[in-house]
Amino acid sequence: MSNKSRHKNRNQNDAGSQFGNGSEDHDSIRNKRSLGELRKANKTKERSPDVTGKLRLQRHTLQAIIRDFKEADGEEVICNIAGWKNQDHAGPYLTVEISPRYTPHEQRTPKASVFDDMF
């Protein structure tokens, strides 16, 4: 195994253990949620954020958001964000998840088909 592969595997395992998903197999890694955490920030100015953190954005989440941008043909898309209160040895924090906005399939605009001109 190359150093790059070991590093990639170690990072995946670290992410899983931090967010409670350490026993995932390769098939479910593709469906990992884009999770992050927010912790209380040390405010140095009045306008400093109250909480800061990091997000582990999964490729499939980003691809879905990019697809939404292309379909919307605009400057912004709406994504879902959710949060859960947690506590660990370092103190309280919020686990956050970002995901593409859910749109029921019936409401999506159908893509043009080569058959549209025929019928």
Secondary structure in CASP SS format (residue, H / E / C, confidence):
PFRMAT SS
TARGET T0000
AUTHOR 0000-0000-0000
METHOD secondary structure of the structure
MODEL  1
M C 1.00
S C 1.00
N H 1.00
K H 1.00
S H 1.00
R H 1.00
H H 1.00
K H 1.00
N H 1.00
R H 1.00
N H 1.00
Q H 1.00
N H 1.00
D H 1.00
A H 1.00
G H 1.00
S H 1.00
Q H 1.00
F C 1.00
G C 1.00
N C 1.00
G C 1.00
S C 1.00
E C 1.00
D C 1.00
H H 1.00
D H 1.00
S H 1.00
I H 1.00
R C 1.00
N C 1.00
K C 1.00
R C 1.00
S E 1.00
L E 1.00
G E 1.00
E E 1.00
L E 1.00
R E 1.00
K E 1.00
A C 1.00
N C 1.00
K C 1.00
T C 1.00
K C 1.00
E C 1.00
R C 1.00
S C 1.00
P C 1.00
D C 1.00
V E 1.00
T E 1.00
G E 1.00
K E 1.00
L E 1.00
R E 1.00
L C 1.00
Q C 1.00
R H 1.00
H H 1.00
T H 1.00
L H 1.00
Q H 1.00
A H 1.00
I H 1.00
I H 1.00
R H 1.00
D H 1.00
F H 1.00
K H 1.00
E H 1.00
A H 1.00
D C 1.00
G C 1.00
E C 1.00
E C 1.00
V C 1.00
I C 1.00
C E 1.00
N E 1.00
I E 1.00
A E 1.00
G E 1.00
W E 1.00
K E 1.00
N E 1.00
Q E 1.00
D E 1.00
H C 1.00
A C 1.00
G E 1.00
P E 1.00
Y E 1.00
L E 1.00
T E 1.00
V E 1.00
E E 1.00
I E 1.00
S E 1.00
P E 1.00
R C 1.00
Y C 1.00
T C 1.00
P C 1.00
H H 1.00
E H 1.00
Q H 1.00
R C 1.00
T C 1.00
P C 1.00
K C 1.00
A C 1.00
S C 1.00
V C 1.00
F C 1.00
D C 1.00
D C 1.00
M C 1.00
F C 1.00
END
